[in-house]
Amino acid sequence: MKISKRQLRRIIKEEKRRLNEQRGPDIASTMKLSSENAAAVEKAKSLIEEQLNSLYHNQMLENSDLIAILEQMIKDVNSGFVGEPT
């Protein structure tokens, strides 16, 4: 079965839209940040994802291990060890 370039573009566009809907709103828009701060947040998020992927692929950690790491980081933020002191 052949598909035209137009059909392929439409399929890709629909798939991107579907994936974006599944992903939900990005952090920056949820937090209502300035465009400069939004860029910094997205960069930090990408770096964190890179590190988690590295731990998964190179250190053979499971998703449950990655979740535990993130949960500990959240506890550290809530305790004032990271970010604004409480």
Z-matrix of the N, CA and C atoms (Angstrom, degrees):
N
C 1 1.456
C 2 1.519 1 108.94
N 3 1.308 2 115.72 1 129.00
C 4 1.463 3 120.50 2 178.02
C 5 1.519 4 109.51 3 -98.08
N 6 1.323 5 115.06 4 146.38
C 7 1.465 6 119.67 5 172.29
C 8 1.523 7 107.51 6 -125.69
N 9 1.298 8 114.80 7 147.96
C 10 1.459 9 119.50 8 -179.01
C 11 1.519 10 110.06 9 -81.35
N 12 1.318 11 116.06 10 166.02
C 13 1.460 12 120.64 11 177.23
C 14 1.525 13 110.19 12 -60.74
N 15 1.317 14 116.03 13 -38.83
C 16 1.463 15 120.74 14 179.63
C 17 1.530 16 110.29 15 -61.85
N 18 1.336 17 116.22 16 -44.68
C 19 1.462 18 119.95 17 178.97
C 20 1.520 19 111.04 18 -64.35
N 21 1.335 20 117.10 19 -40.51
C 22 1.454 21 120.86 20 178.84
C 23 1.526 22 110.80 21 -62.98
N 24 1.324 23 116.54 22 -44.11
C 25 1.473 24 120.08 23 177.78
C 26 1.524 25 110.86 24 -60.04
N 27 1.338 26 116.72 25 -42.64
C 28 1.461 27 120.84 26 179.80
C 29 1.521 28 110.55 27 -63.84
N 30 1.318 29 116.83 28 -42.78
C 31 1.468 30 121.13 29 179.26
C 32 1.526 31 110.29 30 -62.32
N 33 1.322 32 116.79 31 -45.04
C 34 1.472 33 120.91 32 179.25
C 35 1.517 34 110.49 33 -63.01
N 36 1.331 35 116.67 34 -44.13
C 37 1.464 36 120.99 35 179.83
C 38 1.530 37 110.76 36 -61.20
N 39 1.331 38 116.87 37 -44.79
C 40 1.466 39 120.74 38 178.57
C 41 1.521 40 111.59 39 -63.76
N 42 1.316 41 116.60 40 -39.93
C 43 1.469 42 120.47 41 -179.68
C 44 1.523 43 110.93 42 -67.42
N 45 1.320 44 117.66 43 -41.04
C 46 1.469 45 120.98 44 176.99
C 47 1.522 46 110.48 45 -61.82
N 48 1.343 47 116.20 46 -42.41
C 49 1.458 48 120.21 47 179.06
C 50 1.526 49 110.43 48 -62.69
N 51 1.331 50 116.13 49 -43.43
C 52 1.465 51 120.61 50 179.69
C 53 1.529 52 111.37 51 -62.35
N 54 1.332 53 116.18 52 -43.80
C 55 1.464 54 120.04 53 179.43
C 56 1.519 55 111.39 54 -64.68
N 57 1.322 56 116.95 55 -40.40
C 58 1.464 57 120.49 56 178.00
C 59 1.519 58 111.84 57 -64.20
N 60 1.332 59 116.72 58 -37.29
C 61 1.462 60 120.26 59 177.33
C 62 1.521 61 110.92 60 -65.82
N 63 1.317 62 117.24 61 -39.95
C 64 1.465 63 121.51 62 178.91
C 65 1.516 64 110.68 63 -65.88
N 66 1.312 65 115.91 64 -37.99
C 67 1.457 66 121.60 65 -176.98
C 68 1.518 67 111.76 66 -68.96
N 69 1.315 68 117.41 67 -32.12
C 70 1.455 69 121.39 68 -178.34
C 71 1.521 70 110.59 69 85.48
N 72 1.334 71 116.29 70 -178.73
C 73 1.468 72 119.63 71 -177.63
C 74 1.527 73 111.00 72 -68.04
N 75 1.323 74 115.75 73 149.45
C 76 1.463 75 118.11 74 178.22
C 77 1.523 76 109.91 75 -76.32
N 78 1.307 77 115.71 76 162.26
C 79 1.458 78 122.27 77 -175.67
C 80 1.518 79 111.43 78 -59.15
N 81 1.329 80 116.10 79 -44.21
C 82 1.460 81 120.68 80 -175.52
C 83 1.526 82 111.60 81 -60.50
N 84 1.321 83 118.23 82 -43.65
C 85 1.465 84 119.63 83 -179.13
C 86 1.523 85 110.76 84 -70.87
N 87 1.328 86 117.43 85 -33.33
C 88 1.458 87 121.18 86 177.95
C 89 1.524 88 110.63 87 -65.47
N 90 1.331 89 116.47 88 -37.95
C 91 1.456 90 121.44 89 -176.91
C 92 1.523 91 112.65 90 -86.99
N 93 1.335 92 118.47 91 -6.58
C 94 1.463 93 123.92 92 -179.93
C 95 1.524 94 111.13 93 55.12
N 96 1.327 95 115.84 94 55.19
C 97 1.455 96 122.13 95 -178.88
C 98 1.515 97 111.22 96 -90.91
N 99 1.333 98 115.52 97 159.80
C 100 1.458 99 119.75 98 171.92
C 101 1.522 100 107.94 99 -65.58
N 102 1.316 101 116.79 100 161.73
C 103 1.466 102 119.49 101 -177.82
C 104 1.524 103 111.20 102 -62.23
N 105 1.330 104 117.60 103 -34.95
C 106 1.476 105 120.68 104 178.75
C 107 1.524 106 110.21 105 -66.73
N 108 1.322 107 116.69 106 -46.50
C 109 1.465 108 120.10 107 179.24
C 110 1.519 109 110.98 108 -68.56
N 111 1.324 110 116.84 109 -35.09
C 112 1.460 111 120.57 110 178.51
C 113 1.524 112 110.05 111 -62.20
N 114 1.318 113 116.71 112 -41.42
C 115 1.464 114 120.44 113 178.44
C 116 1.521 115 110.45 114 -63.19
N 117 1.332 116 117.31 115 -40.57
C 118 1.464 117 121.21 116 179.06
C 119 1.526 118 110.93 117 -65.35
N 120 1.335 119 116.99 118 -39.87
C 121 1.467 120 121.29 119 179.66
C 122 1.524 121 109.66 120 -66.22
N 123 1.322 122 117.50 121 -44.71
C 124 1.463 123 120.87 122 179.86
C 125 1.525 124 111.23 123 -63.67
N 126 1.345 125 116.64 124 -37.95
C 127 1.463 126 120.50 125 178.08
C 128 1.529 127 109.69 126 -64.71
N 129 1.340 128 116.96 127 -45.31
C 130 1.465 129 120.72 128 179.15
C 131 1.524 130 110.45 129 -61.84
N 132 1.328 131 116.80 130 -42.46
C 133 1.463 132 121.15 131 178.87
C 134 1.530 133 110.53 132 -61.29
N 135 1.311 134 116.98 133 -42.84
C 136 1.468 135 120.94 134 178.68
C 137 1.523 136 111.35 135 -63.09
N 138 1.339 137 116.79 136 -40.95
C 139 1.465 138 120.55 137 179.09
C 140 1.527 139 111.36 138 -65.12
N 141 1.325 140 116.24 139 -40.87
C 142 1.468 141 120.27 140 177.76
C 143 1.526 142 109.73 141 -63.14
N 144 1.346 143 116.49 142 -44.79
C 145 1.466 144 119.99 143 178.52
C 146 1.525 145 111.18 144 -61.34
N 147 1.333 146 116.56 145 -39.43
C 148 1.473 147 120.84 146 177.37
C 149 1.521 148 110.82 147 -59.34
N 150 1.333 149 115.96 148 -46.59
C 151 1.458 150 120.50 149 -179.34
C 152 1.525 151 111.46 150 -64.43
N 153 1.325 152 116.70 151 -41.97
C 154 1.464 153 119.94 152 178.78
C 155 1.525 154 110.91 153 -64.06
N 156 1.329 155 116.69 154 -41.55
C 157 1.466 156 119.83 155 176.75
C 158 1.522 157 111.08 156 -63.20
N 159 1.316 158 116.79 157 -37.66
C 160 1.463 159 121.20 158 177.75
C 161 1.530 160 110.59 159 -63.86
N 162 1.322 161 116.41 160 -43.99
C 163 1.465 162 119.95 161 177.78
C 164 1.527 163 110.73 162 -62.69
N 165 1.311 164 116.42 163 -38.67
C 166 1.465 165 120.75 164 -179.69
C 167 1.532 166 110.62 165 -66.69
N 168 1.340 167 116.36 166 -49.36
C 169 1.459 168 120.14 167 -174.11
C 170 1.532 169 113.12 168 -80.27
N 171 1.322 170 117.58 169 -41.50
C 172 1.468 171 120.66 170 -173.99
C 173 1.526 172 113.27 171 -90.09
N 174 1.315 173 117.22 172 -35.15
C 175 1.462 174 120.44 173 -177.49
C 176 1.525 175 112.12 174 -101.71
N 177 1.322 176 116.01 175 -0.86
C 178 1.463 177 123.04 176 177.51
C 179 1.534 178 113.39 177 59.33
N 180 1.327 179 116.20 178 34.37
C 181 1.459 180 119.35 179 174.58
C 182 1.516 181 109.40 180 -76.69
N 183 1.314 182 116.35 181 150.62
C 184 1.464 183 122.42 182 177.59
C 185 1.520 184 109.36 183 -89.18
N 186 1.334 185 116.37 184 166.04
C 187 1.460 186 120.10 185 177.54
C 188 1.524 187 111.19 186 -58.49
N 189 1.317 188 117.32 187 -36.81
C 190 1.471 189 120.04 188 179.24
C 191 1.529 190 110.66 189 -62.18
N 192 1.339 191 117.66 190 -35.10
C 193 1.469 192 121.63 191 176.98
C 194 1.531 193 110.10 192 -67.23
N 195 1.324 194 115.82 193 -41.67
C 196 1.466 195 119.90 194 179.55
C 197 1.525 196 110.54 195 -64.80
N 198 1.316 197 116.40 196 -40.08
C 199 1.466 198 120.76 197 177.57
C 200 1.521 199 110.04 198 -62.85
N 201 1.326 200 117.34 199 -41.15
C 202 1.474 201 121.25 200 179.11
C 203 1.527 202 110.26 201 -62.36
N 204 1.321 203 117.09 202 -40.14
C 205 1.469 204 120.97 203 177.65
C 206 1.527 205 110.03 204 -61.36
N 207 1.333 206 116.21 205 -47.75
C 208 1.461 207 120.13 206 -179.43
C 209 1.529 208 111.82 207 -64.63
N 210 1.331 209 116.82 208 -39.50
C 211 1.466 210 120.12 209 177.94
C 212 1.525 211 110.96 210 -63.37
N 213 1.331 212 117.33 211 -38.35
C 214 1.461 213 120.41 212 177.58
C 215 1.525 214 110.25 213 -66.42
N 216 1.320 215 116.68 214 -38.19
C 217 1.462 216 120.13 215 177.23
C 218 1.526 217 111.00 216 -62.89
N 219 1.333 218 116.62 217 -39.73
C 220 1.466 219 120.66 218 177.83
C 221 1.522 220 109.99 219 -64.00
N 222 1.333 221 116.55 220 -42.28
C 223 1.473 222 119.94 221 177.04
C 224 1.520 223 110.59 222 -60.65
N 225 1.342 224 117.12 223 -40.92
C 226 1.463 225 121.03 224 179.02
C 227 1.528 226 111.38 225 -62.89
N 228 1.324 227 116.93 226 -39.99
C 229 1.456 228 120.85 227 177.75
C 230 1.530 229 109.50 228 -65.23
N 231 1.324 230 116.65 229 -47.05
C 232 1.464 231 120.91 230 -179.99
C 233 1.522 232 112.80 231 -63.50
N 234 1.331 233 117.06 232 -29.19
C 235 1.475 234 121.12 233 179.66
C 236 1.514 235 113.00 234 -84.78
N 237 1.314 236 116.76 235 -9.01
C 238 1.457 237 119.76 236 -179.77
C 239 1.511 238 115.14 237 90.64
N 240 1.329 239 117.65 238 5.68
C 241 1.459 240 120.80 239 177.88
C 242 1.516 241 110.98 240 -74.00
N 243 1.319 242 116.78 241 -26.53
C 244 1.449 243 123.17 242 178.91
C 245 1.521 244 107.05 243 -128.63
N 246 1.318 245 117.40 244 137.82
C 247 1.458 246 120.38 245 179.21
C 248 1.510 247 111.97 246 79.41
N 249 1.308 248 115.77 247 -148.46
C 250 1.470 249 122.23 248 -175.97
C 251 1.520 250 110.64 249 -68.36
N 252 1.352 251 117.03 250 126.36
C 253 1.465 252 118.99 251 178.46
C 254 1.528 253 111.25 252 -63.21
N 255 1.328 254 115.38 253 144.51
C 256 1.472 255 119.14 254 179.72
C 257 1.512 256 109.83 255 -104.65
